[in-house]
Amino acid sequence: MASLHARFVLKVFLLVSLFQISFAARKLSELVQDQPQLLHYHKGALLYGKTSVNLIWYGKFKLSQRAIISDFFTSLSASPSSLENTQPSVTKWWETTEKYYDLTSKKNALSLTLGKQLVDEKYSLGKSLTNKQIVELASKGEQKDAVSVVLTSSDVTVEGFCLSKCGSHGSALGSKSGGVKGKSYRFAYIWVGNSETQCPGYCAWPFHQPVYGPQNPPLIAPNNDVGLDGMVINLASLLAGTATNPFGNGYFQGPEEAPLEAASTCTGIYGKGAYPGYAGNLLVEPTTGASYNAHGNNGRKFLLPALYDPSTSSCSTLV
């Protein structure tokens, strides 16, 4: 009995320790943190001004799948009048990031628009990518006043994918040809993989049964695509981190190489009443039974993560 008890205590300790680890990438665990820690501003630049989001599709994606991601990005800047009767909205969710700008000396707003889309269906770098190759792909997009978003298909493996991350964001030194007047500078990028066939229990929760933790039934994905709806959650989380900490010296808590950011501080929270294994009280589509918390363009519905609200020092949810 003592041996069994010791093993049980050890398992609990390991589980708690795992839950306490958080990186810039959306983590595999879905921890609900009851008391989020304050994110500190490290005096670096935030993304600001008119910024285009360029999508780089690597591998095979259906047109319907590309439409889901495109509609998410266009929904970020949808006019209030177009969503007057469809609240809460993606636009309302994104407004929380504006509060970070209000706290800085440079109160320049960020305006995101969907830019160019590049498609690489021939796997020009193969089907197993390193982090360096992700940066190489990201550099193919526009670099001035832009964010490059690399999206890898379900049959592409990426270094660290499904092991320690579902996606990541960072910055890299841009090429002189991609700059202005031959000058080079750093550009921000995001990468997210489609986990549908590789690790949906890690990276597409709550739309798939989790690998560990409470085994509540999975929710129905609002766009009827577990992989892509999971990608939207990860993209949203990383986009918020990119806006508020694009170059590693913006808003974050903890070490620079493993920071808690605007969304990762609130990992696993999607609605009020959330706790480990339970996403929270969400809206439900009566026809399909799909769960969501935000309306978007073209009649889309999305499930978006809670964001840390610096004005209230708490995780803010739409529902």
N, C-alpha and C positions, 0 to 999 in steps of 0.2 A: 504493500500500500504506500509506504514512504517513497519507494521508487516511482510509482505511478504519479504520486502527488508532485514529486520533484520535476518529473517530465511535463506535467500539466503546467506548473509554474513557469518552467523554461519556455514552453510554447507561448504562454501569455506574454512573457517578457519580450520574446522575439517579435510577436505580433505588434505589441505596443511600440517597440523600437522601430519597426518597419513603417508604421503609420506616421512616425514623427519625421521621417525623411521626406524632403520635398525639393524638387529641382525646377529650373525654368521650364523644362518640358512637362507636359501633363503626365503625372505619375500613374503607375499601374494601380496603386491602391486608391480607393475612393474614401478618403478620410473626411469626416465632418468635424471641423475644429470648432469647439464651442466658444472659445475665446481667441479670435484671430489677433495676432500681434500687429502692432502698428508698423506700417511700411515707412522707411526713412527715405528722404530725398537726398541723394548723393551729389547734387549740384551739376549733374550732367545734362545733356540735351535730351529733350523729348521729341517725338515726331510732331511736326507742326506744319501749318499751311496746307496748300492743295497738294495732295499726295495720291498718286495712282497705285492701285494694287494690280500687279501683273501676275497672271496665273501661268505656271509651267506644268503642263500635264505630261507625266512620264509614265508610259505604259498604256494599257488598254482601259479606256473609260467609255461607257455608253454616253450618247448625247444627253439622255435623261439624267445621268449622274453629273455631267458637267453643268447642267441647268440648275441643279440643287445648289451647288457651290456658288455659281454666278448669282443666283437670286439672293443668297445670303449676303453677299458683298454689296449688291445694289440696294438691299434693304437697310443697310447701315445709314444711308443718307436719304431715305425715302421722305417725301414731304409729309408733314403732319396731316394735311387735308386728304391725302391718298389713303391714309390709314385711320381716318377719323372714327370709323365704326369698327375697327379691328384692333383694339388694345387688349393687352399690352403688346408693344411692338419691338422689333429688333432695334429700331431707332431709339426707343426709350431705354432699352438695355444699354446701348452704347453711351448714353448721356452720362452715366456714372464716371466714365473715363475723363470727361471734361472737368470734373472736380479736381483732378490732379493738376491740371493746367492752372486752375484758379489759385493754387497754393504756391506757384512759382513766380519769380519776378517777371518772367516773360509769359504773359498771358495770351499767347498766340494760339488760336484754335486750330484743331486738326480737321481737315475736310478730305474724306476718302472717296475716291471714285474708282470704278472698275476700269482697268486699263487694257493692255494687250493680253492675248492668250496664245501661248506657244504650245504646240502638240508634238510630242516625241513618242510615237507609237511603235517605233522600230527598236527601242531600247538601245540607243546609241552608245551607252556606257555599260551595257549588260544588265542582268537582272539581280545583281548583288552589288549594292553601292556602299561606298565608304562615306564618312562625314565630309571628307575633302571633295568627293564627287558631288555631294549635295550642294556645296558652295559653288562648284563649277557650273552646275545646272542653274543655280540662282543667278549667277553672273550673266546669264544669257538674256535676262530681262533688262529693262531700262533701269538705270541706277540713280539718276538724278531725280529727286522729289518723287521717289517711288519705293515700294516694297515688293520684293519678288517672293512669290509663294510657290514652292515646289510641292506637287502632289504626286505621290507614287501609287501605282495600282496594286491590287491585292496579290499579284504574283511577283512583286519586287521586294526583295529583302534589303534592309538598310542597317548599317552598323548600329547596334544598340536597340533596334526596333523590337518591341515585345519583350525585351529583357529589362530595360531600364527606362524606356520612354515610348511614347506614342507619337511624338513629334518634337520639334524643337524650334527655337528662334535664336538668332544671333546677328552678327554683323561681320562684314569682310571688306577688305580694301578693294575698291572698284578699279577697273581698268581705266587708263587715260582716255581710251577711245569712247568709254561710256560716260565720261564726265563732260565738263564744260570747258572749252578752250584748252583741252589737253591736260587738265588738272585731274588728279586722282583723289579720292576721298572714300570714306567708309559708307557702305550702304547696308540697309537692314534686310533680312530675309527670314522666311518661315518655311519649315518643312513639316508635312503631315503625311502619314501613310494610311492606306486603306487596310484595316485590320480584319476584314471580313473572313478571310480563310486562314489567317495566321494566329491571331490572338484576340478575337472579339470579346472574350471574357475579361481581358485586360483593358483594351482600348475602346470598346464600344458599349461598356456599361453605362446606363442601365437598360440598354436594348438587347443585352445578352446576359445569360447566367454568369455571375462572377466566378473567377477561378477559385477564390477563397473568400472567407468572410460570410456574413449572413446570406443564405440562399433563397432570397425572395424571388418570386417569378419575374422574369424580364418584362419591361414595358414594350408596347408596340411602337415602332419607329414612325414618326409623323410623315415621313416621305417614303415609307415602305421599303427602306433600304438600310439595313443595320450598319453596313460598312460606311456608307456616305453620311448617314445621320450621326454616326460616331465621329466621323471626320469633322463635321460641323462643330460639334462640341469642342474638339481639340483645337480647331482653327480659331474659334471664338476666344478660347482661353489664351492661346499664343498671340493672337492679334492684340488683345488687351495688354499683354506683357510687352509686346513690341512697341506699342504706342507710348507706354509709360516708362519703359526701360530698354530702349532700342540698342544702346551701345554699352550696356553693363554698368552705367553710372547714373541711372535715373532713380526711380522709386523701387526699392526692394528691401527685404529683411534677410539678414543672415549673410553668409559668405558669398562673394561675387560669383564664384564658380558653381554655386548651388543655391540660388536665391529663391525666396518666396516672393511672388509678384501679385499683381492685381487680381488674377483669377486663381492661381495656384494656392493662395492663402485660404481660399474658400472651396477647395477641392471636394467634390461629392455633394455639394449643395445646389439644388435647382429650384427649390420652393420652400416655403415656410414649413417648419416641423420636420426638417430633414435630420436624419441620424445615420450612422454607419449601416449601409445596406439598403437605405430607404432614401430616395431622391427628394422627397418632400411632397407637399400637396400641390399637384399640377392640374392643368386644364386637360380635359379629355374630349377628343373628337367623338361625338355621339354615333356617327356612322361607322367609323373604322375602329374606334376604341383606342386610337393613338394618343399618347401623352405628349404634351408640349407646354411651353410657357411664353412663346412669342409669335406674333404674326409678322409675315414679311411680304415682299412684293409677289405679284402673280398668284395670290391666294396661298402662298406657302405658310407652313407652320414649322417652327423649330424649337428644339430644346437647347437652351443656352445656360451656361454656368453662372452662378452667383459671382458678383464682383465685390472686392473690398472697397467700401466707401470711406475715403479718408476724412470726410466731414463728420461721420458718426462712429468711426473706428469699429465698424461691423460689416458683416457680409450682407450685401443688398441683393434681394431677389425681386423678380417681377411679379410673382404670385405667392 
